[in-house]
Amino acid sequence: MAKLSIGSWAYAFGPYTDNPIPFDVVVKTLSEYGYDGVEIAGFPPHIGPDDYSMKKERDAVKGLIEYYGLGVSGFTPDVGADPAPGSDAGQENDAYFKFFKKNLQMCLDLDAKLIRVDTASSPDTGVPGVDPKVAWDRIAKLWNRCAQLAQENGVLVAWEFEPGFMYNKPSEVVQMVEDVNHPNFTVMFDACHAHMCSVVAARQPEPKETLKGGAVEFAEMLKGKIGHIHLIDSDETLHGDETSTHRPFGEGVLNFDEIISAIMEAGFKGEWWTIDLCFWPEAWDVTEAAKKFLTPYMEKYG
């Protein structure tokens, strides 16, 4: 059966900024609830590469996770520190690639086999001062290089598309993966983001693009391209007018039987399913219930 993890960022920023749940408490509690692993927020107050720069510090984090019998389903670099790959700043002195390498090393030190990337640019403005075609080509070329380096080190690259970042139309997502053109570059399919991008067309530049079959059709379009999954419900709203509201299971409109079945039929073979409670104000309180909700689906599809 598949392994279940949850993203630690849900307890580190947003509603938890002023009172974050310490990483060691997160790991201990997830173990008590019967989770198999944690997906690491690679930024303060959790485990960022600058704050944990020494090997001894990273070994201690790895040892903590292992002590509680958990694995690491993936590593999410600090989006706020990410020099957007399509920007002039991201190109200057190879800044984006160096940023990626720094975080890839964190993956290796923590035994994470997957690293998340995104465009780090607004869907409203694109990349300021950069022609859209130039930005697209820059990103595709950079992600190809990143995918190659990660492959050489046994780490999978997964791009998390979402309403809050540039390239949030289904056809753009498919085209970008094809243009990156590397077997180690995949899509992180978040059920909530997929619904918001394919049904609601949230924050899409005109002309907006929807799919009659919603997230199920979106998964079909990405056959062979899904490398990792995030699961959570959607109430078809945005959090702060920015990105998808990640509503707890059972409080939204998603049909998980249909969506998870479509993901599997699209060829997803990853060993991890990750719950994403990003920005939910009571994320800590619903963590145990989230596992209980998904367990029957894991028994059926995992």
N, C-alpha and C positions, 0 to 999 in steps of 0.2 A: 504494500500500500504506500501511497505517497506520504511524504513527511510534511508536517504543518509548522509554519513559523508565523511571526507577526513583526511588522516594522516598528523598531524602537523609536522612530521619529515621532510617532503619535503621542509619546509621553515626554517629548523634549522641547517642542516649540509650539507655536500657535497658542491655544488655550492654556498650555502648560509652561509657557515661557517663564512666568514668574514663580512657578512652583513645580519644576520638573521632577519626574520620578528618576532617581539615580539609576544608572545602568546596572549596577550590581543587584539592586532591588528588582528591576525588570527581569533579569535573567533568573534569579531565584524564584520569583513568582511564576514565571512561565513554566519552569520545571515543575513546580507544585501543581499547576493546572494540567499538566500532561502534554504540553507542547513539545515538539521535537527540536525546535531551533528558534533563532532570532535573526532578523534581518537588520543589519547595523546602520544606524544614522551616523555618518562619518563627519559629524560636526559637534561643537559644544552644545549642551553639556555632556554629550555622549562621546563617541570615540573618533575624534578627528586626528588626521595624520600629523598636524603640527603640535597638538597638545600631548600626543602619544608618539613622540618622535624617536624615543630610544627603544632599542630592541627589548630591553628588560621590561619596559612598560607594556609593550605589545604582547610579550610572552605572558605577562600577568593577566591581561584581558583574555587571551586565548585559554589560559589555565582556568580562569573563572568560569568561562563558558563550558569547558570540558568537565569541570568539577560538578556542575549541575546536570551533566548528561545531555547537553544540547549541542547542536551543530550551528553553522552559520549559512543561511540560505542566500545571502548576498550582501553587498556593501553599496551604500548610497553616498556619494561624495557631497560636499557642501555646495548646494546650488547657488547660494549667495556669493560664494567665493569663486565660482566657475567663470573664467573668462569666456564669454560666449564664443562658440567655435566659428560662427560666421562673421564675427566682428573683426575690425582692424586690430583691436587689443589682443584678441585671441590668436591672431596671426603673428603679431610682433614678437620677435625672438622665440617663436614657436611656443608661445605661452600656454595655449590650450593643451598641446601635446605634453608639455612638461607637467601641467596640472594633472592630466590623466595618468602619467607615469607615477607621480607621487601617490595617487590613490590606488593605482594598481599594486604598488608595493605593499600598501596597507592590506589589500586583499590577500596577498601571498603570506604576509606575516600572521594574519588572523585565520588563514585556511578558508577563505571565502572563494567560491568558484564562480562567482558572478559579480559583475560591476554594472551599475546603472549609468546611463548618459541621457542628456536631453539637450535641446537647442539653446536653452537659457536666454531666449529672446521672446518678446511679447508678440502675440498674434495680431495685435492692433497696429504696431509700428514696424514690425519686422526688425531688421538690423539697421539701426540709424546710420545714415550716411553710406550705406552699402547697397548697390544694385541687387535686387532680389535674386537674379540668376547667379551673380557672383557669390552671394551668401550661400545659396544652395550648393554650388560646386565646391566651395570651401569646406562646408560641413561634410559632404559626401567623401571628399578626399581625406579629411582628417579622421573621420570615423573608420575609414578603410585602414588607415595606418594604425589606429588604436586597436582595431579588431585583430590585426596581424600580430601586434606586440602581445596582446592579451592571449591569443591562441598559442604563441610560443611559450607562454607561462601557465597554460592550463586554465585560463579564466575566460568565461563567456561574457560577451558584451550584449547588454539589452537596453534598447532605447524605449523609454517610457513616454509615449505620446499622451497629450492631455489638452483640455481646452485652454489652459493657462499659458501654453507655450506655442511658439510658431510651428506650423505644419500640423494642423489638427483636423484636416479633412481626410476621410478614409483613403481617397485616391493618392493623396500626398504621402501618407504613411507607407502605402505599398510601394510607391515610386521611389521613395528615399531608400528603402531597404534594397530595392533592385539596383539603384545607382551606387550605393556603397559597395555592393557586389562582393561581399566576403562571407564565406560560410560561418565565420565566427561572430557575425553581426546579426542580431535578432531583435525582435520586438518584445517588450514587456507588455503583456495584454492585461490591463486593469479593467475588470468588468464594468465598473462605474464609469471610468473615462471612456471606454468603448461605447457605452450607451449614450453618454453626453455628446460624443463626437459624431455618432452615426444616426441618432434619433433627434436630439435636441439641436444639433449643429451649434452648440454653445461657443461663443466668441469666434466663430468662423468669419473671416473676411468674405465679402460678397464676391461671387455668388455662393450662397450656402449650399452645402452638399449633405444630403441625408440618404439613408438606405432603407428601403421598404422592409427588409428583414432585420434591421437594427444590428445589435451586437452579434447576433448569430451569423448574419450575412458578412459582417466585418471579419469575424473569425475565419469564415470560409475564404474570403479574399486573401487572408494572410496564411494560407495553407503552406506549411513547411517553413514559416518565418517566425513562429512564436517560440521564444526561448525561455520565457518566465511568465508567471501569472500572479496578479494581485486580485484578491476577491473581497468585495464589500458591496453593499446595496446602494441604490441611487433613488433620490426623490425628485430627480430632474431639475434640481436647483444648483446654483453655484455658491460656493463659500466665499463671502466677501466680494462677489462679482469677479472672482479671479479664476478659480478652478473648481472641479466637481466637488459637491458635498458628498463626503463619504459617510453615508448614513448606516447605522448598525443593521445587521441582517434582520429581515422580516419587517423593517420599517419603510421599505421602498417598493419599487415596482418591478425589480428584476426577477426573471424566472431562471433560477440557477440550474435547474435540470436542463433546460434548453441551452443555456450559455455554456455550462461546463461540458455538456455533450458535444457541442460545436467545437469547443477548444480541443477536445481530444480527437475529434474527427479531422481537425486541421493538422494533426500530426504532432501535437505537443507531447514531449516525452520527458520533460523535466521531473526531477525527483521531489521538488518542493512546490507546495502551494503556500502563498503568503497572504495573510490578512492585512489590510491597510485601513487603519482608522485615523488617517491623517486629518488633523484639524477638528476631530470630533471632541466636544468639550467634556464628555464623560467616557473617553476612551478607556481609561483604567478600569472603570466600573463595569464595562461590558466585555472585557477581555476574556473572561472565563466563558460567558454565554456565547461568544463568537465561535469558540472552539466546539462547543456542544452543537451549535447550529450546523457547522460544516462537517462534522464527523460522519453523518449518514451519507453525504455526498462523496466523501473520500472512500467510504466502504463500497459505494456503488461504482465510482468512476476512477478511483485512484489505484 
